[in-house]
């Protein structure tokens, strides 16, 4: 699911790229586990009733998001999100340890609430990964911690302003590069969806790692920095945040996925492989175009030959008809002449 949210509180947003009204907002996520008592046959637990009870207990705060993430015989787990991170600790204290009473059940339902685990990679994660990886050379760009992979980005938020409402819009690599230049010098940027030949390439070099129905709305991108410090600044800036776009009449937010690239996507060797593959794809497309043009010309020539044959046949029939009509007139004239003499 695309999960673009409409938010109201923007006081904690920090600018990412003002020309496109893009901001970053701290996320406020928590996990809520509901322990179920032994349920007799014929009874069922209403998730909606539990969600209503939780919303009531949370007041005066309210959920920006509340949905079931996992359900078992003994437990129902909810993923929840608030609109403001500074309210998260109080909200957790308000929910953790309480008991809910549901209609039809004499037993109470015990609630446990904790802050969601931050799965964003740390400096130790990428430093240790590249240090221990045997197929990496940290002296080469793309084979060290310098490239960020970002997915779940809305296309229309990163295209030129004048084309936001056009059909089949694509994000702009130049705009994407300008956004990240605030963190330091950018060596390379790649947005796979902008390359029409990328879908024809092998998955390991195409860079297209997310495949779903969302591809016409969301995109993924890679940005590579010249210096390690720039890469670190960018990762720290995106840690624990979601992307926000301010419009004239509303403000929207979306949870994006940010990670360091582990597959050497913007290394010189991979770039060269893509270039070679692209040339093959271009040559194949040109050959297919030429074949289509050749077939089209053959069909046109065949139609022209058939037209000429038909015209020739019609001309022959017309000439035969004219000759026949002339001969008939002559015979009729002779007969008429003989009749007058008689």
C-alpha positions in Angstrom: 0.0 0.0 0.0 1.1 3.5 -0.8 0.2 4.9 2.7 0.5 8.7 2.0 -0.9 10.3 5.2 -2.5 13.7 5.7 -1.0 15.4 8.8 -1.8 18.5 10.7 1.1 19.1 13.1 4.1 20.5 11.2 5.9 22.3 14.0 8.5 19.6 14.3 9.3 19.5 10.6 12.8 20.5 9.3 13.4 21.7 5.8 14.9 19.2 3.3 14.4 21.1 0.0 12.3 24.3 0.2 11.9 24.9 -3.6 9.7 21.8 -3.6 8.3 22.3 -0.1 9.9 19.0 1.1 10.5 18.5 4.8 11.5 15.7 7.2 9.4 14.9 10.3 10.4 12.7 13.2 8.3 9.5 13.3 6.4 8.5 16.5 5.7 4.8 16.2 4.8 2.2 18.8 3.8 -1.4 19.1 0.7 -2.4 21.0 0.2 -6.1 22.0 -3.1 -7.3 23.3 -3.0 -10.6 25.2 -6.1 -12.6 24.6 -7.7 -14.7 27.4 -8.8 -18.3 26.5 -11.6 -17.9 24.0 -14.5 -20.3 24.0 -15.8 -21.8 20.8 -18.2 -19.6 18.9 -16.8 -16.3 20.3 -14.7 -13.9 18.3 -12.7 -10.9 19.2 -13.5 -7.6 17.4 -10.4 -5.8 16.3 -12.4 -2.7 15.6 -13.8 -2.7 19.2 -10.2 -3.1 20.6 -9.1 -0.2 18.4 -12.0 2.0 19.6 -11.1 1.2 23.2 -7.4 2.0 22.6 -8.3 5.3 21.0 -10.5 6.2 24.0 -7.6 5.3 26.4 -5.2 7.4 24.4 -7.2 10.7 24.7 -6.5 13.6 24.6 -4.0 12.3 22.0 -5.1 10.5 18.9 -3.6 7.9 16.5 -2.4 9.0 13.2 -2.2 5.3 12.3 -3.5 2.2 14.0 -3.6 -1.2 12.2 -3.2 -4.9 12.9 0.3 -6.1 12.1 0.0 -9.6 13.5 -2.7 -11.9 14.9 -2.3 -15.2 16.7 -4.5 -17.3 19.0 -3.0 -15.7 22.0 -2.1 -12.2 20.9 -3.1 -9.4 18.6 -0.4 -6.9 17.7 -1.0 -3.4 16.4 1.2 -1.0 14.7 0.5 2.6 15.8 1.7 6.0 15.1 1.2 9.5 16.5 1.4 12.8 14.7 4.0 14.3 17.1 7.0 12.5 18.6 7.2 14.6 21.8 3.8 13.0 22.7 5.1 9.5 22.3 6.4 8.8 25.8 3.2 10.0 27.5 1.1 8.0 25.1 3.1 4.8 25.9 2.7 5.4 29.6 -1.0 5.9 29.2 -1.5 2.6 27.4 1.1 0.2 28.7 -0.2 -2.1 31.4 -3.9 -1.2 31.2 -6.7 -3.8 30.9 -9.5 -3.6 28.5 -13.0 -5.0 28.9 -14.8 -6.1 25.8 -18.4 -6.9 25.3 -19.2 -10.6 25.6 -16.0 -11.4 27.6 -15.8 -11.6 31.4 -12.0 -11.7 31.3 -10.0 -8.5 30.7 -7.5 -8.0 27.9 -4.0 -7.0 29.0 -2.2 -4.3 27.0 1.5 -3.9 26.5 2.8 -0.9 24.7 6.4 -0.1 23.6 8.2 2.2 21.2 8.8 0.6 17.9 12.4 -0.6 17.3 14.4 1.7 15.1 15.6 -0.5 12.2 17.6 2.3 10.6 21.2 1.3 10.1 23.9 2.7 12.4 27.4 3.8 11.6 28.6 0.5 13.1 26.4 -1.4 10.6 27.9 0.1 7.5 31.4 0.4 8.7 31.5 -3.3 9.8 29.7 -4.5 6.6 32.3 -2.9 4.2 35.2 -3.8 6.5 34.3 -7.5 6.5 32.9 -7.8 2.9 35.4 -9.8 0.8 34.2 -8.6 -2.5 34.6 -4.9 -1.7 37.5 -2.6 -2.2 37.2 0.5 0.0 39.5 2.4 -2.3 36.9 2.4 -5.0 33.7 4.5 -5.1 30.6 2.4 -4.7 32.5 -0.3 -2.8 32.5 1.7 0.5 30.0 3.5 2.6 29.2 6.4 0.2 25.9 5.4 -1.5 22.4 5.7 -0.1 19.5 3.7 -1.5 16.1 5.3 -0.9 12.7 3.8 -1.8 9.0 4.5 -1.5 9.4 8.1 -2.8 6.4 9.7 -4.5 7.2 10.6 -8.1 5.2 13.8 -8.3 7.1 15.2 -5.3 10.4 15.1 -7.2 9.4 16.2 -10.7 9.5 19.7 -12.1 6.7 21.9 -10.6 5.1 22.5 -14.0 4.7 18.8 -14.8 3.3 17.6 -11.4 -0.2 17.0 -12.7 0.8 15.5 -16.1 0.2 11.8 -16.9 3.2 9.4 -16.9 5.3 11.9 -14.9 8.8 10.9 -14.0 11.1 12.2 -11.2 14.0 14.5 -12.1 17.5 13.3 -11.4 18.8 16.9 -11.5 16.3 17.9 -8.8 17.1 14.8 -6.8 20.9 15.7 -7.0 20.3 19.3 -5.9 18.4 18.0 -2.8 21.3 16.0 -1.6 24.0 18.5 -2.4 23.1 20.2 0.9 25.0 17.3 2.6 28.1 17.6 0.4 29.4 17.0 -3.1 27.4 14.4 -5.0 29.4 12.0 -7.3 26.5 10.3 -8.9 22.7 9.9 -8.9 20.6 7.1 -10.4 16.8 6.8 -10.6 16.2 3.5 -12.4 12.7 4.2 -13.4 14.0 7.1 -15.6 15.9 4.7 -17.8 13.4 3.1 -20.3 15.8 0.2 -20.9 16.3 -0.6 -17.2 13.5 -3.2 -17.0 15.2 -5.2 -19.7 18.4 -5.6 -17.6 19.2 -8.2 -15.1 18.0 -7.5 -11.6 21.4 -7.4 -10.0 22.6 -4.5 -12.2 19.3 -2.7 -13.0 18.9 -1.2 -9.5 15.2 -1.9 -9.6 14.8 -3.7 -6.3 11.1 -3.1 -5.5 8.6 -4.5 -7.9 4.9 -3.9 -7.3 1.8 -2.1 -8.5 3.1 1.1 -6.8 5.8 1.6 -9.5 3.6 4.1 -11.4 3.3 6.2 -8.2 6.5 5.6 -6.2 10.1 5.2 -7.1 13.5 4.3 -5.7 16.8 6.1 -6.2 20.5 6.0 -5.4 22.8 8.9 -4.4 26.5 8.6 -4.1 28.7 11.2 -2.2 32.3 12.0 -2.9 33.2 12.1 0.8 32.3 9.7 3.7 31.4 12.7 6.0 28.7 13.7 3.5 27.2 10.2 3.4 27.1 10.2 7.3 25.4 13.6 7.5 22.7 12.5 5.0 22.1 9.2 6.9 21.9 11.0 10.2 19.5 13.5 8.8 17.1 10.8 7.6 17.3 8.6 10.6 14.0 8.2 12.4 12.1 10.5 10.0 9.5 10.4 7.3 9.2 12.6 4.2 6.7 15.5 4.2 5.4 17.6 1.4 3.5 20.9 2.1 0.8 21.9 -0.3 -1.3 25.1 -0.3 -4.3 23.3 1.2 -2.8 20.3 2.9 0.3 18.6 4.2 1.1 15.0 3.4 3.7 12.6 4.8 5.0 9.2 3.8 7.3 6.7 5.5 10.3 6.1 3.2 12.9 3.4 3.4 16.6 4.6 3.6 19.6 2.2 3.7 23.2 2.1 2.6 23.8 0.3 -0.7 25.4 -3.1 -0.4 25.4 -4.2 -4.0 27.9 -1.7 -5.6 25.2 -0.2 -7.7 27.2 3.0 -8.4 30.6 1.4 -8.6 32.5 2.0 -11.9 32.2 -1.7 -12.8 28.4 -1.8 -12.4 28.0 1.5 -14.3 30.0 0.1 -17.1 27.9 -3.1 -17.1 24.7 -1.1 -17.3 26.2 1.0 -20.2 27.1 -2.1 -22.1 23.7 -3.6 -21.4 22.0 -0.4 -22.4 23.8 -0.4 -25.7 22.7 -3.9 -26.4 19.1 -3.0 -25.5 19.3 0.1 -27.8 20.7 -2.0 -30.6 18.0 -4.6 -30.1 15.3 -1.9 -30.1 16.8 -0.4 -33.2 16.9 -3.8 -34.9 13.3 -4.4 -33.9 12.3 -0.9 -35.2 14.1 -1.6 -38.5 12.4 -5.0 -38.8 9.0 -3.3 -38.1 9.7 -0.6 -40.7 10.9 -3.3 -43.2 7.7 -5.3 -42.6 5.6 -2.2 -42.9 7.3 -1.3 -46.2 6.8 -4.9 -47.5 3.1 -4.6 -46.6 2.8 -1.2 -48.3 4.6 -2.6 -51.4 2.3 -5.6 -51.4 -0.8 -3.3 -51.2 0.6 -1.2 -54.0 1.1 -4.2 -56.2 -2.4 -5.5 -55.4 -3.8 -2.0 -56.2 -2.0 -1.9 -59.5 -3.2 -5.4 -60.4 -6.8 -4.5 -59.5 -6.5 -1.2 -61.6 -5.0 -3.1 -64.5 -7.8 -5.7 -64.3 -10.5 -2.9 -64.1 -8.9 -1.2 -67.1 -8.9 -4.4 -69.1 -12.6 -4.9 -68.2 -13.4 -1.3 -69.1 -11.6 -1.6 -72.5 -13.4 -4.9 -73.2 -16.7 -3.3 -72.3 -16.0 -0.3 -74.6 -15.0 -2.5 -77.5 -18.0 -4.7 -77.0 -20.3 -1.7 -76.8 -18.8 -0.2 -80.0 -19.2 -3.5 -81.9 -22.8 -3.8 -80.7 -23.5 -0.3 -82.1 -21.9 -1.1 -85.4 -24.1 -4.3 -85.7 -27.2 -2.4 -84.7 -26.4 0.3 -87.3 -26.0 -2.3 -90.1 -29.3 -3.9 -89.2 -31.0 -0.6 -89.1 -29.6 0.3 -92.5 -30.8 -2.9 -94.1 -34.2 -2.4 -92.7 -34.6 1.0 -94.3 -33.5 -0.3 -97.7 -36.1 -3.1 -97.5 
